[in-house]
Amino acid sequence: MLSIAVVDKGVGSSVYNDFIDPLAGKVLGMELAGAFHDKYRKIEAVIEALGGHYLPGDPNVRGVGHTSEGTSSGGGGTLTNLGLETIRDLLLANGVPALEAFQDPGVAALLDEGFSPRDIVDARVRRVREVPTRPHASTFRNAVRAAYGQRCCVSGADAPAAVEAAHIAPYTGAESDMVSNALLLRADLHRLHDALLFAVHHEDLTVVIKSSLRDSVYAEFEGLTIRQPAGVRLSGEALRFHMDRCGL
C-alpha cells in the first residue's frame, strides 16, 4: 500500500528511520515530513494525520505509549510495538490520505520570516486530516452516541466533547461500523482501550484491566459492569477478540 521496501528490524525495540521516513513522506508529504527533527514528533504527526490519538510514553506505565518519548529510555522517541500496531490499524482503516497540492510558501521561506516550524507543521497536518477517508464515520459515531445515551459506558461521563465511539474489534471496513462492535468511551479510556490496556469481559460485561494499570487511578474501574447500548446486544466475539489482543 505504501510501496516501502522491506527493511531489517532495528536493535532492541527500535525502528529504523528507513521505515519511518518513507512512511511520513507518504502520509504527510515529503516537504512536511522533512520539517521534523525529532522522530517522535514525526510519528505523532503521522498518527494524528491518519485520525488516531498519539500516546507518548509514560515512565510509570509500561507499554502505554506509541513512542518512547517521556520514558527513562526515551532516546530520540523510538516507535514502539504498540505504535506500529496503531499505524497498521489506522492504515487498514483509512488508507493513505490523498494530499492536496498546497499553495503555501516553502518551509524555509516561512522560517526566514520568523515563523515557528512547529506551528507550520500543525497547520498543515490539520489540513491533511480534513481529507475524508471514512465517509460513513459520522453516521457510526452518531449511532453509537445515541445507543449509549451520550454517556461513557464505563465512567458515566456525559460531556459530548469528552466521549468518543470506540471500535471493539479494529475497523476493517464498513461492516465494522456496527453498534454491536462499539463502546462509547471517555477520550482517555478510548486511548487506553486502543492501547490494549483494558477490555470488557465477554461473559459478564465487566471491565478487566492490565496489571500495569492497577496502581493508577484507572484501578477504580476494574470489575465495574459497563452501561449497555439500548436495543443492541454487544458482540461477544468482538469482546473476546479484544481480550485476546490485550492478553487478558
N, C-alpha and C positions, 0 to 999 in steps of 0.2 A: 504493500500500500504506500509506503514511504520511499521505496526504491533505495533503501540504505543497505549497503553490503553487510554481510555477517561480520561481526567483529569479535575478537577474543575478549574474554572476561578480564576485568582488572584484578589487581591484587586485593585480597581480602574482600571487603564489601564494595569496593569502588567500581565505578562505571567509567570507562574511558571517554574522553572528550570526542573521540571519533564516532561515537554514537550520539552524545548529547548535542554536539554542534550541528550535524546534519538534521537531527530531529527538530531543533529550534529553528533552523533555516527553513524547513518545510512548513512548520506551523505558523511562525511569526514573520517569515520573510528574512532574507539574508541581511539586509541593512539593519533591521531592528534587532535581530539576533546578535549581530556583531557589536551592538551598543552595550551589551552586558559584559562586565569584567568578572563578576562573581558567579560561579556556576550555579549556586543555589538560587540566585535571583533569576537566572535564565530558566531554570527548571520551574520555579514559581510561575513565571510568565507563561510558560507552555501549558501548565495545568490549568491556570485561570483562563487562558485563551480558549481552551477546549471545554470550558464550562464547569471545571472542577473547583474544589476548595483546597488551597495549599495548606499543608500541615508542617510547620517547622519541627525540628527535633526537640525533644523535651528531656533534660537531664534527669528528671525524676520518674519518667515513664518510658521504659524501654520499648522500642519498636513502634512508637506512635507517629513518627514523622516521615515525610516524603524525602527529606534530605537529613544530613547530619548537622544541619545548622542549629546552633544553640546547645549542642551536646559537648561533653568533655573531649570527644574525638572529632570535633566538628570539621577541622581542616578547611577545605575550600567548599564545603557544602555538598558532600558526596550524595549521589542519588542512592536511595535505599531500595531493598526488595519491594517494600510497600509502594514506593514511588514508581517503580517500574510497573507493578501491577495496576496502579491507578492510571498511569498513562495508557497502558494497554487497554484497560476497560473503557476509558474515555475515547480512544481512537476507534475501538469497535463500536461504541455507541454513536459517535458523532462523525467519524471520518476526519479528514484533514480539512479545516475551513478553507474556502476559496478566498484568497486575499484580494482586496481592492487595489487598483492602481492609484496609490496615494499621490497627491499633488503637493504634499508638504515639502518644505526645503529639506535638504540633506541634514543628517545629524551633525556633521562637522560644522556646517554654517550656523546652525542654531546654537551650538556650543560657543562659537565665536561671539555670539550676541549675548552671552551670559545666561543662557537657559540652563536649568538643571537637567542632566541626562536622565535622571530618574523620572522627572516629570514628562519628558518626551516619550519615554518608554510606556509609562502608564497610559497616556492619551492614546497611543496607537494600539496598545493591547485592548483597550476598551472598544476601539473600532473593529478589531478582529472579532471580538466576542459578539458583536452585533450581527455578524453573518449568521443567518438561520441555518441550523444543522438538523434540528428535530422539529418539523413543522407542527407536530401534534403534542409537543411538550406542555404547552399551556393548558390544553384540554385535560391531559393527565393530571397536572398539578391541581387544577380546579376540582376534578372529580375526587381526588384524594382528600383535599381540604374539606369538601362537603361531607364525605363519608365519615370523617373523624370529627365533624362538628367544629372545625377550625382549632382543635386543641391537640397539643402534642400527646401522643398515646402513652408516653412514659412519664413525663414531668407534669402534664396538665397545662403547660404554658399556652396562652391563647392570644398573644400579640401577633397579628398577621405577619409582621416583618421578622418575627423570631422563629417561625415554623416553616419547615420545608418537606416536600414529598420525597421520600427515600425509597428507592427500589430495594426489595429484599434480596432477590437474585439479580445480578447486574443486568443492565439494559443491553439487549442484543438485537433489538428491532421493535417494531410497533406492537408485536404480540407480548412484549414485556410490560407495556404500559397498561397494566391491569390493577385495579384497586386491591385485588386479592394478592398481588405481589408488591404491596406498598405499605409503608408506615409513614405517619405524619410525625416528624420529629423536630424538636428544638434544634437550632442550627448546630450547636456544639455536639449534641447527641448524634445528629446526622453524620458529622465528621468522624466521631468515634465508631459509629456503625460501619462506615465505609473503610475505616482503618482496621476493621476486623477485631475490635476490642470488646464488643458485646453483641449478644444475639437475643432473640426471643425464642424460647423453647417451643418446639412444635407440638408438644403434648398438652401443656397447661398454660401456654402463652405468658410465662413469667420471664423476667429479664435475667439473663445469665451473663456475667462479666468475666473478663480475663483476670488472672491473678495480679497483673500489673496495675489494675485499677482499684484494687481492694484497699489500698492506703490513701485513696483520693476521695474527693467529695462525691464522686460518682458511685461509691460503695453503697450509698443510701438507696439506690435503685435496684440492687440485687434482690431477686426474689419477688419483686413487685409484679402484679398481674397488669398487663397493659390494657388500655382502653381499646375496644374492638370497633372496627368500622361498621356503620349502620347498614344492614341489609346485605352484607358481603361476608363470606367465610374466607379467612386468610388461607393461603395455600400452604398446607403442611409440608409439601415437597420443597417449596421455596425456603421455608423456615429451616428445614433440615439441611438444605444445601448451604445456607449461610452459616449455620452452626458448624458444619464440617469445614468451611473455609476459615472459620475462626479457630478451629482446633479445639472446640468445646464438646 
